[in-house]
């Protein structure tokens, strides 16, 4: 059973502008805790000090990409958000493990690493799930085997550094290459 106290941190302006949206997103986390059967509490705060002593930070801050942008266009925008926030987080939660989600992911992981001062093994970027799902779907479409019977792995950043690991792809417990 997973147990956790969750502290959801956001800037005061965001909480004031869209409290319904933010509180709704956090309410869905609470619902997930109920489904998983673990967790004791969730707190919504705009005080970074409330993160002191936390074990894990899932970093989602930053602007999303708009239709007229590619991920690299986000660098100049998200550096201004991620850098200062990571400096604060490094001070209030120096022992935490960070999972970075903000795009462009590889650049934001490097920036966070520099600003946090955490050990190399205390920050990772979360990516590849979408690309892995796409690979599983395409394998399903080409083989006629349901996605539930396909395992796949895609490594690297979303773009030219992405590496689909075809040698690790299994369709109904057989290598993809046999299909």
VOBA-1610 file (N, C-alpha, C; in pm, whole numbers, padded with zeros to 5 digits, always signed):
BEGIN
Unk+00083-00118+00000Unk+00000+00000+00000Unk+00088+00124+00000Unk+00054+00217-00085Unk+00126+00344-00092Unk+00061+00441+00005Unk+00141+00504+00089Unk+00088+00609+00175Unk+00170+00734+00153Unk+00103+00847+00152Unk+00173+00973+00130Unk+00087+01089+00176Unk+00153+01187+00230Unk+00089+01316+00251Unk+00133+01400+00133Unk+00041+01461+00065Unk+00071+01538-00055Unk+00055+01686-00027Unk+00157+01762-00065Unk+00150+01907-00058Unk+00159+01958-00200Unk+00054+02020-00247Unk+00050+02076-00382Unk+00082+02225-00372Unk+00191+02264-00434Unk+00239+02402-00425Unk+00216+02472-00558Unk+00167+02594-00550Unk+00152+02677-00669Unk+00168+02822-00627Unk+00197+02909-00723Unk+00214+03050-00691Unk+00080+03111-00652Unk+00082+03210-00564Unk-00044+03270-00517Unk-00134+03320-00631Unk-00074+03381-00734Unk-00153+03434-00843Unk-00233+03324-00912Unk-00173+03208-00929Unk-00244+03097-00993Unk-00360+03050-00906Unk-00336+03044-00776Unk-00443+03000-00686Unk-00557+03101-00682Unk-00523+03229-00692Unk-00626+03333-00690Unk-00702+03340-00822Unk-00635+03320-00934Unk-00697+03333-01065Unk-00789+03216-01099Unk-00747+03097-01065Unk-00824+02979-01105Unk-00839+02880-00989Unk-00891+02925-00876Unk-00898+02832-00764Unk-00983+02709-00794Unk-01087+02725-00870Unk-01171+02609-00902Unk-01095+02506-00982Unk-01022+02551-01084Unk-00944+02461-01167Unk-00835+02392-01087Unk-00758+02470-01011Unk-00651+02413-00931Unk-00707+02316-00827Unk-00808+02360-00754Unk-00864+02273-00651Unk-00925+02148-00714Unk-00982+02163-00834Unk-01036+02046-00903Unk-00927+01946-00939Unk-00812+01996-00985Unk-00701+01906-01019Unk-00652+01833-00894Unk-00644+01903-00784Unk-00597+01840-00661Unk-00702+01744-00605Unk-00829+01776-00626Unk-00935+01684-00583Unk-00924+01552-00659Unk-00882+01558-00785Unk-00864+01435-00861Unk-00748+01352-00807Unk-00646+01418-00754Unk-00536+01345-00688Unk-00591+01272-00566Unk-00674+01341-00490Unk-00736+01278-00373Unk-00817+01157-00415Unk-00892+01169-00524Unk-00971+01056-00573Unk-00879+00939-00607Unk-00763+00968-00669Unk-00669+00862-00704Unk-00615+00795-00579Unk-00590+00874-00475Unk-00544+00816-00348Unk-00649+00718-00297Unk-00776+00755-00308Unk-00883+00665-00266Unk-00885+00536-00345Unk-00858+00546-00474Unk-00856+00427-00559Unk-00738+00339-00523Unk-00622+00399-00501Unk-00502+00323-00468Unk-00505+00268-00325Unk-00590+00327-00241Unk-00602+00279-00105Unk-00494+00327-00012Unk-00427+00436-00043Unk-00323+00488+00045Unk-00319+00638+00041Unk-00257+00695+00138Unk-00244+00840+00146Unk-00333+00894+00256Unk-00282+00991+00323Unk-00355+01044+00436Unk-00410+01183+00414Unk-00340+01266+00336Unk-00385+01404+00324Unk-00331+01468+00198Unk-00395+01578+00162Unk-00345+01665+00055Unk-00367+01808+00101Unk-00267+01890+00080Unk-00273+02029+00121Unk-00238+02115+00000Unk-00314+02218-00024Unk-00290+02313-00131Unk-00231+02438-00070Unk-00114+02480-00117Unk-00046+02594-00055Unk+00029+02677-00159Unk+00054+02802-00123Unk+00140+02887-00205Unk+00267+02922-00128Unk+00292+02853-00017Unk+00410+02874+00065Unk+00509+02760+00044Unk+00618+02789-00026Unk+00716+02685-00057Unk+00772+02620+00069Unk+00770+02688+00182Unk+00822+02631+00306Unk+00744+02507+00348Unk+00621+02493+00299Unk+00540+02376+00330Unk+00597+02249+00266Unk+00692+02265+00174Unk+00756+02150+00110Unk+00878+02100+00186Unk+00913+02168+00294Unk+01030+02128+00373Unk+01013+01984+00420Unk+01119+01908+00401Unk+01119+01769+00447Unk+01052+01670+00353Unk+01005+01717+00238Unk+00937+01623+00147Unk+01039+01527+00087Unk+00989+01410+00048Unk+01074+01307-00010Unk+01082+01316-00162Unk+00971+01354-00226Unk+00965+01358-00372Unk+00898+01486-00417Unk+00953+01547-00520Unk+00892+01664-00584Unk+00864+01625-00729Unk+00739+01636-00768Unk+00704+01618-00909Unk+00686+01758-00965Unk+00780+01799-01048Unk+00789+01937-01094Unk+00714+01953-01226Unk+00604+02025-01222Unk+00523+02047-01341Unk+00513+02195-01379Unk+00577+02283-01304Unk+00566+02426-01329Unk+00622+02462-01466Unk+00566+02563-01527Unk+00613+02609-01656Unk+00497+02628-01751Unk+00524+02701-01856Unk+00420+02725-01957Unk+00414+02608-02053Unk+00294+02570-02090Unk+00281+02466-02192Unk+00305+02524-02331Unk+00332+02436-02423Unk+00353+02476-02561Unk+00219+02511-02624Unk+00217+02615-02705Unk+00097+02650-02781Unk+00113+02597-02924Unk+00007+02604-03000Unk+00006+02546-03135Unk+00114+02605-03226Unk+00152+02730-03205Unk+00250+02794-03292Unk+00395+02778-03243Unk+00416+02694-03142Unk+00549+02677-03083Unk+00596+02533-03098Unk+00729+02517-03097Unk+00782+02383-03076Unk+00847+02384-02937Unk+00892+02270-02891Unk+00943+02260-02753Unk+01060+02355-02728Unk+01145+02374-02826Unk+01262+02459-02805Unk+01221+02606-02784Unk+01105+02647-02836Unk+01056+02782-02812Unk+01025+02806-02665Unk+01005+02700-02590Unk+00972+02713-02448Unk+01093+02745-02361Unk+01213+02729-02415Unk+01333+02748-02333Unk+01335+02885-02267Unk+01324+02991-02346Unk+01336+03125-02288Unk+01225+03156-02188Unk+01108+03098-02209Unk+00996+03120-02117Unk+01015+03039-01989Unk+01043+02910-02004Unk+01046+02823-01887Unk+01174+02832-01804Unk+01283+02880-01864Unk+01404+02904-01783Unk+01374+03005-01674Unk+01296+03106-01705Unk+01262+03211-01609Unk+01171+03160-01497Unk+01099+03054-01522Unk+01010+02996-01422Unk+01084+02887-01343Unk+01147+02796-01413Unk+01208+02679-01351Unk+01331+02717-01267Unk+01417+02803-01320Unk+01541+02838-01248Unk+01517+02891-01108Unk+01444+03002-01093Unk+01421+03055-00959Unk+01345+02960-00866Unk+01249+02889-00921Unk+01173+02797-00838Unk+01262+02683-00787Unk+01351+02634-00872Unk+01442+02528-00828Unk+01539+02578-00722Unk+01582+02703-00731Unk+01667+02758-00625Unk+01595+02754-00492Unk+01467+02793-00492Unk+01387+02789-00370Unk+01369+02647-00319Unk+01336+02555-00410Unk+01314+02415-00370Unk+01441+02352-00316Unk+01556+02387-00373Unk+01682+02335-00324Unk+01711+02378-00181Unk+01658+02495-00143Unk+01677+02544-00006Unk+01579+02481+00092Unk+01453+02464+00051Unk+01352+02414+00144Unk+01343+02261+00149Unk+01386+02193+00044Unk+01377+02047+00040Unk+01504+01986-00020Unk+01619+02008+00044Unk+01746+01965-00015Unk+01766+01815-00023Unk+01685+01737+00045Unk+01699+01592+00043Unk+01598+01524-00049Unk+01515+01602-00117Unk+01409+01545-00200Unk+01463+01485-00329Unk+01387+01393-00384Unk+01412+01338-00516Unk+01317+01410-00610Unk+01367+01461-00724Unk+01282+01538-00815Unk+01258+01463-00945Unk+01131+01466-00986Unk+01091+01416-01117Unk+01046+01537-01197Unk+01123+01572-01299Unk+01094+01688-01382Unk+01002+01647-01496Unk+00899+01729-01519Unk+00804+01704-01627Unk+00802+01819-01728Unk+00848+01936-01689Unk+00841+02057-01769Unk+00923+02047-01897Unk+00869+02097-02007Unk+00936+02098-02138Unk+01009+02229-02162Unk+01115+02228-02242Unk+01177+02112-02304Unk+01252+02032-02197Unk+01216+01909-02183Unk+01252+01828-02068Unk+01402+01819-02042Unk+01480+01780-02140Unk+01624+01761-02116Unk+01690+01889-02067Unk+01652+02000-02126Unk+01710+02129-02087Unk+01665+02168-01947Unk+01539+02142-01913Unk+01489+02177-01781Unk+01548+02087-01672Unk+01576+01961-01705Unk+01643+01873-01609Unk+01783+01926-01580Unk+01855+01965-01684Unk+01990+02019-01665Unk+01986+02148-01584Unk+01893+02236-01616Unk+01879+02362-01541Unk+01848+02333-01395Unk+01752+02245-01371Unk+01715+02212-01234Unk+01834+02153-01158Unk+01907+02067-01223Unk+02025+02007-01159Unk+02123+02114-01114Unk+02148+02210-01199Unk+02242+02318-01166Unk+02188+02407-01054Unk+02059+02439-01057Unk+02001+02531-00959Unk+01975+02465-00824Unk+01940+02336-00825Unk+01908+02266-00700Unk+02033+02233-00619Unk+02137+02193-00689Unk+02255+02146-00618Unk+02239+02002-00567Unk+02139+01930-00619Unk+02116+01791-00580Unk+02221+01701-00645Unk+02241+01584-00586Unk+02328+01483-00646Unk+02269+01440-00780Unk+02355+01390-00869Unk+02310+01347-01002Unk+02196+01248-00998Unk+02196+01160-00900Unk+02093+01055-00895Unk+01965+01099-00823Unk+01953+01229-00795Unk+01834+01277-00724Unk+01740+01358-00812Unk+01764+01360-00943Unk+01672+01427-01035Unk+01667+01348-01165Unk+01545+01327-01213Unk+01524+01259-01341Unk+01416+01333-01418Unk+01417+01313-01547Unk+01311+01366-01631Unk+01214+01256-01665Unk+01087+01287-01664Unk+00984+01189-01698Unk+00940+01215-01840Unk+00974+01124-01928Unk+00935+01135-02068Unk+00929+00995-02127Unk+00888+00988-02248Unk+00887+00861-02317Unk+00758+00784-02305Unk+00674+00818-02211Unk+00550+00743-02194Unk+00461+00762-02317Unk+00448+00884-02365Unk+00368+00910-02483Unk+00425+00837-02604Unk+00556+00848-02622Unk+00619+00782-02737Unk+00611+00631-02726Unk+00625+00579-02605Unk+00610+00435-02584Unk+00469+00391-02617Unk+00371+00471-02575Unk+00231+00440-02609Unk+00208+00440-02758Unk+00269+00534-02827Unk+00256+00539-02973Unk+00317+00416-03039Unk+00433+00373-02989Unk+00497+00254-03043Unk+00409+00131-03018Unk+00354+00120-02898Unk+00266+00006-02867Unk+00144+00007-02960Unk+00086+00126-02981Unk-00031+00134-03068Unk+00003+00092-03211Unk+00115+00142-03262Unk+00154+00109-03400Unk+00184-00041-03413Unk+00248-00099-03313Unk+00274-00244-03316Unk+00141-00320-03317Unk+00045-00271-03240Unk-00088-00333-03236Unk-00157-00322-03372Unk-00151-00203-03431Unk-00217-00180-03560Unk-00157-00269-03670Unk-00027-00292-03664Unk+00040-00371-03768Unk+00032-00521-03746Unk+00012-00562-03621Unk+00009-00706-03592Unk-00132-00759-03565Unk-00225-00669-03531Unk-00359-00713-03495Unk-00370-00764-03352Unk-00263-00751-03275Unk-00262-00794-03135Unk-00298-00674-03048Unk-00387-00690-02949Unk-00425-00577-02864Unk-00306-00515-02790Unk-00313-00385-02768Unk-00206-00314-02696Unk-00176-00377-02560Unk-00277-00435-02498Unk-00257-00496-02366Unk-00160-00612-02370Unk-00131-00664-02488Unk-00039-00776-02501Unk+00095-00734-02564Unk+00119-00604-02563Unk+00242-00552-02624Unk+00321-00474-02519Unk+00450-00503-02509Unk+00538-00422-02425Unk+00640-00356-02517Unk+00673-00234-02484Unk+00765-00157-02569Unk+00842-00060-02482Unk+00950-00005-02537Unk+01031+00091-02465Unk+01087+00192-02563Unk+01072+00321-02529Unk+01131+00429-02607Unk+01215+00512-02511Unk+01339+00538-02546Unk+01431+00616-02463Unk+01460+00749-02528Unk+01510+00843-02448Unk+01555+00971-02500Unk+01448+01076-02504Unk+01486+01194-02546Unk+01394+01306-02554Unk+01295+01291-02667Unk+01187+01361-02654Unk+01081+01359-02755Unk+01130+01438-02875Unk+01181+01370-02975Unk+01236+01437-03093Unk+01349+01356-03152Unk+01450+01424-03208Unk+01555+01353-03281Unk+01643+01263-03194Unk+01643+01282-03063Unk+01725+01196-02976Unk+01647+01075-02926Unk+01522+01062-02969Unk+01438+00951-02927Unk+01486+00821-02992Unk+01490+00713-02912Unk+01536+00584-02962Unk+01431+00477-02928Unk+01355+00430-03027Unk+01265+00318-03000Unk+01349+00190-02990Unk+01334+00118-02882Unk+01413-00004-02859Unk+01338-00125-02914Unk+01344-00141-03045Unk+01271-00250-03110Unk+01315-00387-03058Unk+01440-00399-03018Unk+01488-00528-02967Unk+01421-00566-02836Unk+01362-00470-02767Unk+01294-00496-02640Unk+01143-00507-02656Unk+01092-00484-02774Unk+00948-00485-02799Unk+00898-00629-02810Unk+00798-00660-02732Unk+00738-00794-02731Unk+00591-00783-02770Unk+00548-00871-02860Unk+00408-00877-02901Unk+00359-01018-02867Unk+00265-01025-02774Unk+00216-01156-02727Unk+00332-01245-02687Unk+00426-01189-02613Unk+00544-01259-02557Unk+00644-01307-02663Unk+00633-01256-02785Unk+00730-01288-02890Unk+00794-01158-02936Unk+00921-01163-02975Unk+00986-01041-03023Unk+00911-00982-03143Unk+00904-00849-03147Unk+00839-00779-03256Unk+00897-00822-03391Unk+01027-00849-03394Unk+01092-00886-03520Unk+01038-01016-03578Unk+00973-01099-03496Unk+00913-01222-03548Unk+00778-01196-03616Unk+00726-01077-03603Unk+00599-01042-03664Unk+00623-00979-03800
//
